[in-house]
C-alpha cells in the first residue's frame, strides 16, 4: 500500500507492506500512474566480540551509516 501520514504505520500494523510517500506521489498512484522504488545497495556486516563500556547497538548502526553515507538514496 502506498500511504501518507498516519495511514502508512496503521496499514503496516495490519500486516500490509506499506510505503510512506509524499502527497504528489500518492496522487500519481491514485490516478493509475506507475510508481517505482529505488533502494540502496545491500551490504553485510559481521560483528564479533562484545561491546564495551558505554557503547550500544545504536553506536554500531551510526558508525556503519557514517561509513556508507546516504548518497545514492534519492533520484
PDB file of N, H, CA, C and O in Angstrom:
ATOM      1  N   UNK A   1       0.832  -1.163   0.000  1.00  0.00           N
ATOM      2  CA  UNK A   1       0.000   0.000   0.000  1.00  0.00           C
ATOM      3  C   UNK A   1       0.883   1.234   0.000  1.00  0.00           C
ATOM      4  O   UNK A   1       1.882   1.296   0.717  1.00  0.00           O
ATOM      5  N   UNK A   2       0.515   2.199  -0.796  1.00  0.00           N
ATOM      6  H   UNK A   2      -0.296   2.149  -1.378  1.00  0.00           H
ATOM      7  CA  UNK A   2       1.169   3.499  -0.774  1.00  0.00           C
ATOM      8  C   UNK A   2       0.335   4.376   0.156  1.00  0.00           C
ATOM      9  O   UNK A   2      -0.867   4.535  -0.058  1.00  0.00           O
ATOM     10  N   UNK A   3       0.952   4.939   1.171  1.00  0.00           N
ATOM     11  H   UNK A   3       1.929   4.809   1.344  1.00  0.00           H
ATOM     12  CA  UNK A   3       0.188   5.719   2.138  1.00  0.00           C
ATOM     13  C   UNK A   3       0.857   7.041   2.463  1.00  0.00           C
ATOM     14  O   UNK A   3       2.035   7.251   2.175  1.00  0.00           O
ATOM     15  N   UNK A   4       0.085   7.921   3.063  1.00  0.00           N
ATOM     16  H   UNK A   4      -0.872   7.750   3.296  1.00  0.00           H
ATOM     17  CA  UNK A   4       0.603   9.195   3.542  1.00  0.00           C
ATOM     18  C   UNK A   4       0.225   9.340   5.008  1.00  0.00           C
ATOM     19  O   UNK A   4      -0.741   8.733   5.469  1.00  0.00           O
ATOM     20  N   UNK A   5       0.976  10.131   5.725  1.00  0.00           N
ATOM     21  H   UNK A   5       1.762  10.624   5.350  1.00  0.00           H
ATOM     22  CA  UNK A   5       0.699  10.461   7.128  1.00  0.00           C
ATOM     23  C   UNK A   5       0.518   9.200   7.965  1.00  0.00           C
ATOM     24  O   UNK A   5       1.318   8.271   7.855  1.00  0.00           O
ATOM     25  N   UNK A   6      -0.511   9.151   8.792  1.00  0.00           N
ATOM     26  H   UNK A   6      -1.162   9.905   8.881  1.00  0.00           H
ATOM     27  CA  UNK A   6      -0.701   8.033   9.717  1.00  0.00           C
ATOM     28  C   UNK A   6      -1.240   6.783   9.033  1.00  0.00           C
ATOM     29  O   UNK A   6      -1.274   5.720   9.652  1.00  0.00           O
ATOM     30  N   UNK A   7      -1.657   6.877   7.785  1.00  0.00           N
ATOM     31  H   UNK A   7      -1.629   7.741   7.282  1.00  0.00           H
ATOM     32  CA  UNK A   7      -2.166   5.693   7.093  1.00  0.00           C
ATOM     33  C   UNK A   7      -1.076   4.639   6.913  1.00  0.00           C
ATOM     34  O   UNK A   7      -1.362   3.442   6.929  1.00  0.00           O
ATOM     35  N   UNK A   8       0.151   5.073   6.744  1.00  0.00           N
ATOM     36  H   UNK A   8       0.383   6.046   6.731  1.00  0.00           H
ATOM     37  CA  UNK A   8       1.243   4.133   6.487  1.00  0.00           C
ATOM     38  C   UNK A   8       1.519   3.222   7.682  1.00  0.00           C
ATOM     39  O   UNK A   8       1.489   2.004   7.510  1.00  0.00           O
ATOM     40  N   UNK A   9       1.786   3.743   8.886  1.00  0.00           N
ATOM     41  H   UNK A   9       1.811   4.733   9.026  1.00  0.00           H
ATOM     42  CA  UNK A   9       2.038   2.825  10.000  1.00  0.00           C
ATOM     43  C   UNK A   9       0.807   2.012  10.380  1.00  0.00           C
ATOM     44  O   UNK A   9       0.939   0.879  10.844  1.00  0.00           O
ATOM     45  N   UNK A  10      -0.380   2.566  10.193  1.00  0.00           N
ATOM     46  H   UNK A  10      -0.487   3.486   9.816  1.00  0.00           H
ATOM     47  CA  UNK A  10      -1.588   1.803  10.503  1.00  0.00           C
ATOM     48  C   UNK A  10      -1.728   0.604   9.578  1.00  0.00           C
ATOM     49  O   UNK A  10      -2.075  -0.490  10.024  1.00  0.00           O
ATOM     50  N   UNK A  11      -1.461   0.801   8.296  1.00  0.00           N
ATOM     51  H   UNK A  11      -1.179   1.689   7.933  1.00  0.00           H
ATOM     52  CA  UNK A  11      -1.537  -0.311   7.342  1.00  0.00           C
ATOM     53  C   UNK A  11      -0.443  -1.328   7.636  1.00  0.00           C
ATOM     54  O   UNK A  11      -0.678  -2.535   7.570  1.00  0.00           O
ATOM     55  N   UNK A  12       0.767  -0.838   7.965  1.00  0.00           N
ATOM     56  H   UNK A  12       0.958   0.142   8.018  1.00  0.00           H
ATOM     57  CA  UNK A  12       1.854  -1.744   8.319  1.00  0.00           C
ATOM     58  C   UNK A  12       1.507  -2.578   9.541  1.00  0.00           C
ATOM     59  O   UNK A  12       1.866  -3.752   9.618  1.00  0.00           O
ATOM     60  N   UNK A  13       0.807  -1.972  10.499  1.00  0.00           N
ATOM     61  H   UNK A  13       0.515  -1.018  10.436  1.00  0.00           H
ATOM     62  CA  UNK A  13       0.385  -2.693  11.692  1.00  0.00           C
ATOM     63  C   UNK A  13      -0.639  -3.776  11.397  1.00  0.00           C
ATOM     64  O   UNK A  13      -0.791  -4.718  12.176  1.00  0.00           O
ATOM     65  N   UNK A  14      -1.334  -3.650  10.292  1.00  0.00           N
ATOM     66  H   UNK A  14      -1.211  -2.885   9.660  1.00  0.00           H
ATOM     67  CA  UNK A  14      -2.312  -4.668   9.883  1.00  0.00           C
ATOM     68  C   UNK A  14      -1.674  -5.767   9.048  1.00  0.00           C
ATOM     69  O   UNK A  14      -2.361  -6.691   8.610  1.00  0.00           O
ATOM     70  N   UNK A  15      -0.386  -5.679   8.827  1.00  0.00           N
ATOM     71  H   UNK A  15       0.172  -4.929   9.183  1.00  0.00           H
ATOM     72  CA  UNK A  15       0.323  -6.731   8.110  1.00  0.00           C
ATOM     73  C   UNK A  15       0.549  -6.445   6.634  1.00  0.00           C
ATOM     74  O   UNK A  15       1.006  -7.329   5.910  1.00  0.00           O
ATOM     75  N   UNK A  16       0.248  -5.257   6.168  1.00  0.00           N
ATOM     76  H   UNK A  16      -0.124  -4.538   6.755  1.00  0.00           H
ATOM     77  CA  UNK A  16       0.489  -4.916   4.760  1.00  0.00           C
ATOM     78  C   UNK A  16       1.913  -4.441   4.582  1.00  0.00           C
ATOM     79  O   UNK A  16       2.562  -4.026   5.542  1.00  0.00           O
ATOM     80  N   UNK A  17       2.397  -4.500   3.367  1.00  0.00           N
ATOM     81  H   UNK A  17       1.870  -4.837   2.586  1.00  0.00           H
ATOM     82  CA  UNK A  17       3.630  -3.816   3.020  1.00  0.00           C
ATOM     83  C   UNK A  17       3.216  -2.390   2.723  1.00  0.00           C
ATOM     84  O   UNK A  17       2.607  -2.128   1.686  1.00  0.00           O
ATOM     85  N   UNK A  18       3.533  -1.464   3.611  1.00  0.00           N
ATOM     86  H   UNK A  18       4.027  -1.677   4.453  1.00  0.00           H
ATOM     87  CA  UNK A  18       3.089  -0.083   3.490  1.00  0.00           C
ATOM     88  C   UNK A  18       4.291   0.830   3.321  1.00  0.00           C
ATOM     89  O   UNK A  18       5.232   0.786   4.114  1.00  0.00           O
ATOM     90  N   UNK A  19       4.253   1.652   2.291  1.00  0.00           N
ATOM     91  H   UNK A  19       3.488   1.687   1.648  1.00  0.00           H
ATOM     92  CA  UNK A  19       5.349   2.567   1.992  1.00  0.00           C
ATOM     93  C   UNK A  19       4.821   3.986   2.067  1.00  0.00           C
ATOM     94  O   UNK A  19       3.859   4.331   1.381  1.00  0.00           O
ATOM     95  N   UNK A  20       5.448   4.815   2.900  1.00  0.00           N
ATOM     96  H   UNK A  20       6.230   4.535   3.457  1.00  0.00           H
ATOM     97  CA  UNK A  20       5.017   6.200   3.043  1.00  0.00           C
ATOM     98  C   UNK A  20       5.592   7.071   1.948  1.00  0.00           C
ATOM     99  O   UNK A  20       6.787   7.012   1.655  1.00  0.00           O
ATOM    100  N   UNK A  21       4.739   7.879   1.345  1.00  0.00           N
ATOM    101  H   UNK A  21       3.769   7.927   1.583  1.00  0.00           H
ATOM    102  CA  UNK A  21       5.168   8.779   0.269  1.00  0.00           C
ATOM    103  C   UNK A  21       4.602  10.166   0.520  1.00  0.00           C
ATOM    104  O   UNK A  21       3.758  10.358   1.396  1.00  0.00           O
ATOM    105  N   UNK A  22       5.072  11.118  -0.250  1.00  0.00           N
ATOM    106  H   UNK A  22       5.758  10.962  -0.961  1.00  0.00           H
ATOM    107  CA  UNK A  22       4.536  12.472  -0.194  1.00  0.00           C
ATOM    108  C   UNK A  22       3.218  12.568  -0.943  1.00  0.00           C
ATOM    109  O   UNK A  22       2.826  11.646  -1.658  1.00  0.00           O
ATOM    110  N   UNK A  23       2.545  13.686  -0.772  1.00  0.00           N
ATOM    111  H   UNK A  23       2.863  14.435  -0.191  1.00  0.00           H
ATOM    112  CA  UNK A  23       1.231  13.871  -1.372  1.00  0.00           C
ATOM    113  C   UNK A  23       1.220  13.758  -2.883  1.00  0.00           C
ATOM    114  O   UNK A  23       0.301  13.164  -3.446  1.00  0.00           O
ATOM    115  N   UNK A  24       2.231  14.318  -3.562  1.00  0.00           N
ATOM    116  H   UNK A  24       2.978  14.800  -3.104  1.00  0.00           H
ATOM    117  CA  UNK A  24       2.262  14.273  -5.028  1.00  0.00           C
ATOM    118  C   UNK A  24       2.387  12.836  -5.531  1.00  0.00           C
ATOM    119  O   UNK A  24       1.735  12.461  -6.505  1.00  0.00           O
ATOM    120  N   UNK A  25       3.222  12.031  -4.871  1.00  0.00           N
ATOM    121  H   UNK A  25       3.753  12.336  -4.080  1.00  0.00           H
ATOM    122  CA  UNK A  25       3.350  10.626  -5.266  1.00  0.00           C
ATOM    123  C   UNK A  25       2.048   9.872  -5.033  1.00  0.00           C
ATOM    124  O   UNK A  25       1.662   9.034  -5.848  1.00  0.00           O
ATOM    125  N   UNK A  26       1.375  10.160  -3.934  1.00  0.00           N
ATOM    126  H   UNK A  26       1.689  10.840  -3.271  1.00  0.00           H
ATOM    127  CA  UNK A  26       0.107   9.491  -3.644  1.00  0.00           C
ATOM    128  C   UNK A  26      -0.937   9.815  -4.712  1.00  0.00           C
ATOM    129  O   UNK A  26      -1.695   8.938  -5.124  1.00  0.00           O
ATOM    130  N   UNK A  27      -0.978  11.066  -5.158  1.00  0.00           N
ATOM    131  H   UNK A  27      -0.362  11.779  -4.823  1.00  0.00           H
ATOM    132  CA  UNK A  27      -1.924  11.458  -6.207  1.00  0.00           C
ATOM    133  C   UNK A  27      -1.603  10.717  -7.500  1.00  0.00           C
ATOM    134  O   UNK A  27      -2.513  10.244  -8.181  1.00  0.00           O
ATOM    135  N   UNK A  28      -0.323  10.610  -7.847  1.00  0.00           N
ATOM    136  H   UNK A  28       0.416  10.994  -7.294  1.00  0.00           H
ATOM    137  CA  UNK A  28       0.062   9.882  -9.054  1.00  0.00           C
ATOM    138  C   UNK A  28      -0.435   8.446  -9.017  1.00  0.00           C
ATOM    139  O   UNK A  28      -0.949   7.936 -10.013  1.00  0.00           O
ATOM    140  N   UNK A  29      -0.282   7.795  -7.872  1.00  0.00           N
ATOM    141  H   UNK A  29       0.136   8.209  -7.064  1.00  0.00           H
ATOM    142  CA  UNK A  29      -0.725   6.406  -7.734  1.00  0.00           C
ATOM    143  C   UNK A  29      -2.246   6.311  -7.838  1.00  0.00           C
ATOM    144  O   UNK A  29      -2.771   5.388  -8.461  1.00  0.00           O
ATOM    145  N   UNK A  30      -2.956   7.265  -7.228  1.00  0.00           N
ATOM    146  H   UNK A  30      -2.530   8.015  -6.722  1.00  0.00           H
ATOM    147  CA  UNK A  30      -4.425   7.225  -7.263  1.00  0.00           C
ATOM    148  C   UNK A  30      -4.987   7.374  -8.674  1.00  0.00           C
ATOM    149  O   UNK A  30      -6.073   6.869  -8.956  1.00  0.00           O
ATOM    150  N   UNK A  31      -4.269   8.055  -9.562  1.00  0.00           N
ATOM    151  H   UNK A  31      -3.386   8.465  -9.333  1.00  0.00           H
ATOM    152  CA  UNK A  31      -4.759   8.209 -10.930  1.00  0.00           C
ATOM    153  C   UNK A  31      -4.232   7.118 -11.852  1.00  0.00           C
ATOM    154  O   UNK A  31      -4.462   7.156 -13.060  1.00  0.00           O
ATOM    155  N   UNK A  32      -3.522   6.142 -11.280  1.00  0.00           N
ATOM    156  H   UNK A  32      -3.335   6.111 -10.299  1.00  0.00           H
ATOM    157  CA  UNK A  32      -3.110   4.977 -12.051  1.00  0.00           C
ATOM    158  C   UNK A  32      -1.720   5.033 -12.659  1.00  0.00           C
ATOM    159  O   UNK A  32      -1.353   4.155 -13.440  1.00  0.00           O
ATOM    160  N   UNK A  33      -0.945   6.041 -12.317  1.00  0.00           N
ATOM    161  H   UNK A  33      -1.243   6.754 -11.683  1.00  0.00           H
ATOM    162  CA  UNK A  33       0.420   6.107 -12.847  1.00  0.00           C
ATOM    163  C   UNK A  33       1.300   5.088 -12.117  1.00  0.00           C
ATOM    164  O   UNK A  33       1.087   4.825 -10.933  1.00  0.00           O
ATOM    165  N   UNK A  34       2.284   4.516 -12.812  1.00  0.00           N
ATOM    166  H   UNK A  34       2.457   4.730 -13.773  1.00  0.00           H
ATOM    167  CA  UNK A  34       3.179   3.566 -12.137  1.00  0.00           C
ATOM    168  C   UNK A  34       4.059   4.287 -11.117  1.00  0.00           C
ATOM    169  O   UNK A  34       4.391   5.461 -11.275  1.00  0.00           O
ATOM    170  N   UNK A  35       4.420   3.562 -10.087  1.00  0.00           N
ATOM    171  H   UNK A  35       4.151   2.608  -9.959  1.00  0.00           H
ATOM    172  CA  UNK A  35       5.265   4.131  -9.035  1.00  0.00           C
ATOM    173  C   UNK A  35       6.445   3.196  -8.833  1.00  0.00           C
ATOM    174  O   UNK A  35       6.264   1.983  -8.723  1.00  0.00           O
ATOM    175  N   UNK A  36       7.656   3.748  -8.784  1.00  0.00           N
ATOM    176  H   UNK A  36       7.803   4.733  -8.874  1.00  0.00           H
ATOM    177  CA  UNK A  36       8.867   2.950  -8.625  1.00  0.00           C
ATOM    178  C   UNK A  36       9.538   3.249  -7.296  1.00  0.00           C
ATOM    179  O   UNK A  36       9.394   4.336  -6.738  1.00  0.00           O
ATOM    180  N   UNK A  37      10.263   2.277  -6.808  1.00  0.00           N
ATOM    181  H   UNK A  37      10.381   1.394  -7.261  1.00  0.00           H
ATOM    182  CA  UNK A  37      11.002   2.435  -5.559  1.00  0.00           C
ATOM    183  C   UNK A  37      12.461   2.111  -5.811  1.00  0.00           C
ATOM    184  O   UNK A  37      12.793   0.998  -6.219  1.00  0.00           O
ATOM    185  N   UNK A  38      13.333   3.077  -5.569  1.00  0.00           N
ATOM    186  H   UNK A  38      13.064   3.982  -5.238  1.00  0.00           H
ATOM    187  CA  UNK A  38      14.766   2.841  -5.651  1.00  0.00           C
ATOM    188  C   UNK A  38      15.248   2.363  -4.290  1.00  0.00           C
ATOM    189  O   UNK A  38      14.765   2.833  -3.260  1.00  0.00           O
ATOM    190  N   UNK A  39      16.179   1.449  -4.279  1.00  0.00           N
ATOM    191  H   UNK A  39      16.572   1.068  -5.116  1.00  0.00           H
ATOM    192  CA  UNK A  39      16.693   1.000  -2.996  1.00  0.00           C
ATOM    193  C   UNK A  39      18.217   1.010  -3.024  1.00  0.00           C
ATOM    194  O   UNK A  39      18.828   0.837  -4.079  1.00  0.00           O
ATOM    195  N   UNK A  40      18.824   1.212  -1.862  1.00  0.00           N
ATOM    196  H   UNK A  40      18.328   1.352  -1.005  1.00  0.00           H
ATOM    197  CA  UNK A  40      20.286   1.288  -1.800  1.00  0.00           C
ATOM    198  C   UNK A  40      20.929  -0.093  -1.937  1.00  0.00           C
ATOM    199  O   UNK A  40      20.264  -1.124  -1.839  1.00  0.00           O
ATOM    200  N   UNK A  41      22.236  -0.076  -2.167  1.00  0.00           N
ATOM    201  H   UNK A  41      22.776   0.762  -2.247  1.00  0.00           H
ATOM    202  CA  UNK A  41      22.994  -1.321  -2.235  1.00  0.00           C
ATOM    203  C   UNK A  41      22.898  -2.033  -0.882  1.00  0.00           C
ATOM    204  O   UNK A  41      22.974  -1.392   0.167  1.00  0.00           O
ATOM    205  N   UNK A  42      22.732  -3.337  -0.909  1.00  0.00           N
ATOM    206  H   UNK A  42      22.669  -3.857  -1.761  1.00  0.00           H
ATOM    207  CA  UNK A  42      22.658  -4.129   0.319  1.00  0.00           C
ATOM    208  C   UNK A  42      24.077  -4.529   0.715  1.00  0.00           C
ATOM    209  O   UNK A  42      24.853  -5.000  -0.116  1.00  0.00           O
ATOM    210  N   UNK A  43      24.406  -4.337   1.987  1.00  0.00           N
ATOM    211  H   UNK A  43      23.776  -3.955   2.663  1.00  0.00           H
ATOM    212  CA  UNK A  43      25.734  -4.715   2.479  1.00  0.00           C
ATOM    213  C   UNK A  43      25.578  -5.706   3.621  1.00  0.00           C
ATOM    214  O   UNK A  43      24.517  -5.786   4.241  1.00  0.00           O
ATOM    215  N   UNK A  44      26.615  -6.444   3.891  1.00  0.00           N
ATOM    216  H   UNK A  44      27.476  -6.379   3.387  1.00  0.00           H
ATOM    217  CA  UNK A  44      26.622  -7.366   5.018  1.00  0.00           C
ATOM    218  C   UNK A  44      27.661  -6.920   6.039  1.00  0.00           C
ATOM    219  O   UNK A  44      28.742  -6.454   5.678  1.00  0.00           O
ATOM    220  N   UNK A  45      27.328  -7.065   7.297  1.00  0.00           N
ATOM    221  H   UNK A  45      26.450  -7.443   7.590  1.00  0.00           H
ATOM    222  CA  UNK A  45      28.240  -6.702   8.373  1.00  0.00           C
ATOM    223  C   UNK A  45      28.285  -7.867   9.351  1.00  0.00           C
ATOM    224  O   UNK A  45      27.252  -8.301   9.861  1.00  0.00           O
ATOM    225  N   UNK A  46      29.485  -8.369   9.610  1.00  0.00           N
ATOM    226  H   UNK A  46      30.324  -8.016   9.196  1.00  0.00           H
ATOM    227  CA  UNK A  46      29.626  -9.458  10.576  1.00  0.00           C
ATOM    228  C   UNK A  46      30.280  -8.895  11.838  1.00  0.00           C
ATOM    229  O   UNK A  46      31.405  -8.397  11.799  1.00  0.00           O
ATOM    230  N   UNK A  47      29.569  -8.980  12.935  1.00  0.00           N
ATOM    231  H   UNK A  47      28.655  -9.384  12.967  1.00  0.00           H
ATOM    232  CA  UNK A  47      30.066  -8.463  14.205  1.00  0.00           C
ATOM    233  C   UNK A  47      30.588  -9.618  15.051  1.00  0.00           C
ATOM    234  O   UNK A  47      29.968 -10.679  15.123  1.00  0.00           O
ATOM    235  N   UNK A  48      31.720  -9.402  15.683  1.00  0.00           N
ATOM    236  H   UNK A  48      32.224  -8.539  15.625  1.00  0.00           H
ATOM    237  CA  UNK A  48      32.279 -10.414  16.576  1.00  0.00           C
ATOM    238  C   UNK A  48      32.641  -9.751  17.896  1.00  0.00           C
ATOM    239  O   UNK A  48      32.831  -8.536  17.951  1.00  0.00           O
ATOM    240  N   UNK A  49      32.734 -10.524  18.931  1.00  0.00           N
ATOM    241  H   UNK A  49      32.580 -11.511  18.886  1.00  0.00           H
ATOM    242  CA  UNK A  49      33.111  -9.983  20.238  1.00  0.00           C
ATOM    243  C   UNK A  49      31.942  -9.329  20.953  1.00  0.00           C
ATOM    244  O   UNK A  49      30.781  -9.593  20.640  1.00  0.00           O
ATOM    245  N   UNK A  50      32.258  -8.470  21.921  1.00  0.00           N
ATOM    246  H   UNK A  50      33.201  -8.255  22.176  1.00  0.00           H
ATOM    247  CA  UNK A  50      31.238  -7.790  22.719  1.00  0.00           C
ATOM    248  C   UNK A  50      31.486  -6.292  22.700  1.00  0.00           C
ATOM    249  O   UNK A  50      32.613  -5.828  22.521  1.00  0.00           O
ATOM    250  N   UNK A  51      30.409  -5.552  22.888  1.00  0.00           N
ATOM    251  H   UNK A  51      29.494  -5.929  23.033  1.00  0.00           H
ATOM    252  CA  UNK A  51      30.540  -4.104  23.031  1.00  0.00           C
ATOM    253  C   UNK A  51      31.088  -3.810  24.424  1.00  0.00           C
ATOM    254  O   UNK A  51      30.761  -4.506  25.384  1.00  0.00           O
ATOM    255  N   UNK A  52      31.909  -2.792  24.528  1.00  0.00           N
ATOM    256  H   UNK A  52      32.174  -2.226  23.747  1.00  0.00           H
ATOM    257  CA  UNK A  52      32.476  -2.478  25.839  1.00  0.00           C
ATOM    258  C   UNK A  52      32.092  -1.073  26.273  1.00  0.00           C
ATOM    259  O   UNK A  52      31.737  -0.230  25.449  1.00  0.00           O
ATOM    260  N   UNK A  53      32.167  -0.836  27.551  1.00  0.00           N
ATOM    261  H   UNK A  53      32.456  -1.520  28.221  1.00  0.00           H
ATOM    262  CA  UNK A  53      31.896   0.486  28.098  1.00  0.00           C
ATOM    263  C   UNK A  53      30.478   0.953  27.826  1.00  0.00           C
ATOM    264  O   UNK A  53      29.508   0.225  28.039  1.00  0.00           O
ATOM    265  N   UNK A  54      30.383   2.187  27.350  1.00  0.00           N
ATOM    266  H   UNK A  54      31.171   2.778  27.177  1.00  0.00           H
ATOM    267  CA  UNK A  54      29.072   2.795  27.115  1.00  0.00           C
ATOM    268  C   UNK A  54      28.571   2.562  25.696  1.00  0.00           C
ATOM    269  O   UNK A  54      27.552   3.136  25.310  1.00  0.00           O
ATOM    270  N   UNK A  55      29.244   1.750  24.921  1.00  0.00           N
ATOM    271  H   UNK A  55      30.071   1.283  25.234  1.00  0.00           H
ATOM    272  CA  UNK A  55      28.839   1.500  23.541  1.00  0.00           C
ATOM    273  C   UNK A  55      27.526   0.718  23.505  1.00  0.00           C
ATOM    274  O   UNK A  55      27.262  -0.122  24.365  1.00  0.00           O
ATOM    275  N   UNK A  56      26.712   1.012  22.492  1.00  0.00           N
ATOM    276  H   UNK A  56      26.927   1.694  21.793  1.00  0.00           H
ATOM    277  CA  UNK A  56      25.442   0.302  22.325  1.00  0.00           C
ATOM    278  C   UNK A  56      25.279  -0.108  20.865  1.00  0.00           C
ATOM    279  O   UNK A  56      26.075   0.278  20.009  1.00  0.00           O
ATOM    280  N   UNK A  57      24.253  -0.883  20.595  1.00  0.00           N
ATOM    281  H   UNK A  57      23.607  -1.197  21.291  1.00  0.00           H
ATOM    282  CA  UNK A  57      23.967  -1.305  19.229  1.00  0.00           C
ATOM    283  C   UNK A  57      23.731  -0.094  18.321  1.00  0.00           C
ATOM    284  O   UNK A  57      24.081  -0.121  17.141  1.00  0.00           O
ATOM    285  N   UNK A  58      23.140   0.956  18.872  1.00  0.00           N
ATOM    286  H   UNK A  58      22.856   0.977  19.830  1.00  0.00           H
ATOM    287  CA  UNK A  58      22.900   2.165  18.078  1.00  0.00           C
ATOM    288  C   UNK A  58      24.213   2.787  17.619  1.00  0.00           C
ATOM    289  O   UNK A  58      24.279   3.337  16.519  1.00  0.00           O
ATOM    290  N   UNK A  59      25.258   2.712  18.438  1.00  0.00           N
ATOM    291  H   UNK A  59      25.205   2.265  19.331  1.00  0.00           H
ATOM    292  CA  UNK A  59      26.569   3.228  18.048  1.00  0.00           C
ATOM    293  C   UNK A  59      27.113   2.476  16.827  1.00  0.00           C
ATOM    294  O   UNK A  59      27.724   3.072  15.940  1.00  0.00           O
ATOM    295  N   UNK A  60      26.886   1.183  16.798  1.00  0.00           N
ATOM    296  H   UNK A  60      26.390   0.699  17.519  1.00  0.00           H
ATOM    297  CA  UNK A  60      27.331   0.375  15.658  1.00  0.00           C
ATOM    298  C   UNK A  60      26.569   0.796  14.402  1.00  0.00           C
ATOM    299  O   UNK A  60      27.171   0.972  13.342  1.00  0.00           O
ATOM    300  N   UNK A  61      25.272   0.954  14.513  1.00  0.00           N
ATOM    301  H   UNK A  61      24.783   0.811  15.373  1.00  0.00           H
ATOM    302  CA  UNK A  61      24.446   1.366  13.375  1.00  0.00           C
ATOM    303  C   UNK A  61      24.880   2.723  12.850  1.00  0.00           C
ATOM    304  O   UNK A  61      25.008   2.911  11.640  1.00  0.00           O
ATOM    305  N   UNK A  62      25.107   3.676  13.756  1.00  0.00           N
ATOM    306  H   UNK A  62      25.003   3.523  14.739  1.00  0.00           H
ATOM    307  CA  UNK A  62      25.527   5.014  13.339  1.00  0.00           C
ATOM    308  C   UNK A  62      26.905   4.994  12.677  1.00  0.00           C
ATOM    309  O   UNK A  62      27.149   5.752  11.738  1.00  0.00           O
ATOM    310  N   UNK A  63      27.796   4.144  13.154  1.00  0.00           N
ATOM    311  H   UNK A  63      27.597   3.528  13.917  1.00  0.00           H
ATOM    312  CA  UNK A  63      29.125   4.032  12.545  1.00  0.00           C
ATOM    313  C   UNK A  63      29.020   3.493  11.119  1.00  0.00           C
ATOM    314  O   UNK A  63      29.643   4.031  10.204  1.00  0.00           O
ATOM    315  N   UNK A  64      28.232   2.430  10.931  1.00  0.00           N
ATOM    316  H   UNK A  64      27.726   1.993  11.674  1.00  0.00           H
ATOM    317  CA  UNK A  64      28.065   1.862   9.591  1.00  0.00           C
ATOM    318  C   UNK A  64      27.400   2.887   8.664  1.00  0.00           C
ATOM    319  O   UNK A  64      27.792   3.019   7.505  1.00  0.00           O
ATOM    320  N   UNK A  65      26.402   3.609   9.167  1.00  0.00           N
ATOM    321  H   UNK A  65      26.084   3.502  10.109  1.00  0.00           H
ATOM    322  CA  UNK A  65      25.747   4.640   8.361  1.00  0.00           C
ATOM    323  C   UNK A  65      26.730   5.737   7.981  1.00  0.00           C
ATOM    324  O   UNK A  65      26.696   6.239   6.858  1.00  0.00           O
ATOM    325  N   UNK A  66      27.593   6.106   8.896  1.00  0.00           N
ATOM    326  H   UNK A  66      27.621   5.697   9.808  1.00  0.00           H
ATOM    327  CA  UNK A  66      28.596   7.118   8.604  1.00  0.00           C
ATOM    328  C   UNK A  66      29.608   6.681   7.568  1.00  0.00           C
ATOM    329  O   UNK A  66      30.072   7.492   6.767  1.00  0.00           O
ATOM    330  N   UNK A  67      29.955   5.398   7.579  1.00  0.00           N
ATOM    331  H   UNK A  67      29.578   4.740   8.230  1.00  0.00           H
ATOM    332  CA  UNK A  67      30.907   4.877   6.607  1.00  0.00           C
ATOM    333  C   UNK A  67      30.282   4.796   5.221  1.00  0.00           C
ATOM    334  O   UNK A  67      30.912   5.164   4.229  1.00  0.00           O
ATOM    335  N   UNK A  68      29.064   4.322   5.152  1.00  0.00           N
ATOM    336  H   UNK A  68      28.552   4.023   5.958  1.00  0.00           H
ATOM    337  CA  UNK A  68      28.430   4.098   3.848  1.00  0.00           C
ATOM    338  C   UNK A  68      27.762   5.352   3.303  1.00  0.00           C
ATOM    339  O   UNK A  68      27.578   5.456   2.090  1.00  0.00           O
ATOM    340  N   UNK A  69      27.393   6.300   4.145  1.00  0.00           N
ATOM    341  H   UNK A  69      27.543   6.215   5.130  1.00  0.00           H
ATOM    342  CA  UNK A  69      26.667   7.530   3.809  1.00  0.00           C
ATOM    343  C   UNK A  69      25.311   7.206   3.192  1.00  0.00           C
ATOM    344  O   UNK A  69      24.992   6.043   2.945  1.00  0.00           O
ATOM    345  N   UNK A  70      24.533   8.229   2.950  1.00  0.00           N
ATOM    346  H   UNK A  70      24.793   9.173   3.150  1.00  0.00           H
ATOM    347  CA  UNK A  70      23.216   8.034   2.345  1.00  0.00           C
ATOM    348  C   UNK A  70      23.199   8.475   0.888  1.00  0.00           C
ATOM    349  O   UNK A  70      22.138   8.516   0.265  1.00  0.00           O
ATOM    350  N   UNK A  71      24.372   8.806   0.340  1.00  0.00           N
ATOM    351  H   UNK A  71      25.234   8.773   0.847  1.00  0.00           H
ATOM    352  CA  UNK A  71      24.434   9.243  -1.054  1.00  0.00           C
ATOM    353  C   UNK A  71      23.917   8.129  -1.964  1.00  0.00           C
ATOM    354  O   UNK A  71      24.283   6.966  -1.794  1.00  0.00           O
ATOM    355  N   UNK A  72      23.089   8.477  -2.904  1.00  0.00           N
ATOM    356  H   UNK A  72      22.792   9.422  -3.042  1.00  0.00           H
ATOM    357  CA  UNK A  72      22.535   7.492  -3.833  1.00  0.00           C
ATOM    358  C   UNK A  72      21.158   7.011  -3.424  1.00  0.00           C
ATOM    359  O   UNK A  72      20.547   6.220  -4.142  1.00  0.00           O
ATOM    360  N   UNK A  73      20.657   7.465  -2.295  1.00  0.00           N
ATOM    361  H   UNK A  73      21.153   8.108  -1.712  1.00  0.00           H
ATOM    362  CA  UNK A  73      19.331   7.041  -1.852  1.00  0.00           C
ATOM    363  C   UNK A  73      18.205   7.833  -2.478  1.00  0.00           C
ATOM    364  O   UNK A  73      17.036   7.527  -2.244  1.00  0.00           O
ATOM    365  N   UNK A  74      18.530   8.860  -3.279  1.00  0.00           N
ATOM    366  H   UNK A  74      19.479   9.109  -3.469  1.00  0.00           H
ATOM    367  CA  UNK A  74      17.496   9.652  -3.925  1.00  0.00           C
ATOM    368  C   UNK A  74      17.771   9.729  -5.417  1.00  0.00           C
ATOM    369  O   UNK A  74      18.839   9.343  -5.893  1.00  0.00           O
ATOM    370  N   UNK A  75      16.784  10.238  -6.143  1.00  0.00           N
ATOM    371  H   UNK A  75      15.917  10.552  -5.757  1.00  0.00           H
ATOM    372  CA  UNK A  75      16.985  10.458  -7.566  1.00  0.00           C
ATOM    373  C   UNK A  75      16.596   9.293  -8.399  1.00  0.00           C
ATOM    374  O   UNK A  75      16.714   9.343  -9.623  1.00  0.00           O
TER     375      UNK A  75
END
